[in-house]
């Protein structure tokens, strides 16, 4: 008898815990795309215009991309109108392969920005690129630094062939002069082509409750108002 009585509180606690987890999972929904909020800015506006058909190219980077041994990495900077707690980033691109995401932690004594590396994707395996993002600090500015694209290898081979041809031509004109860097490793980066960058958080409990309380499609709600 004692065993049964002591078991009941544990049983009910387990039931409540499982039910709570179920509610948390089922009611947690993605927010709208923060990149489409009024006031959002980007160094490449085509990437946040909500039109998948418009495509922008990343531009030369002058920031922390050099930490990876590259002076010609390319990037895009997106600034939201207010700080948001981001949980997922989606990048629509047909050639991005490796990239790093930086978040601005606020100004310092020497700069208006403080870019910190928060995520690195070493190889894109599927498109569009969906990046789970569990940073615990709300952020308004992001830099996506492209470290490699699917076009880089082709571009590097062509650049090497063109340079060797030019060097050979120069050698023929200057027989007594020889370049010593024929074995130099060529590394040329191609800009990423991006049609859209999307930022998502979780909907608040209030937003989720509002949606669930009025499950009718918008056109049905409007029809009800007309018929009243």
Buried (B, 14 or more C-beta within 10 A) or exposed (E): EEEEEEEEEEEEEEEEEEEEEEEEEEBEEEBEBBBEBEEBEBBBEBBBBEEEEBBBBBBEBEBBBEEBEBEEBBBBBBBBEEEBBBBBBBBBBBBBBBBBBBBBBBEEEEEEBBBBEBBEBEEBEEEBBEBEBEBEEEBBBBBBBBBBBBBBEEBBEEEBEEBEEEBEEEBEEEEEEEEEEEEEEEBBBBBBBBBBBBBBBBBEEEEBEEEEEEEEEEEEEEEEEEEE
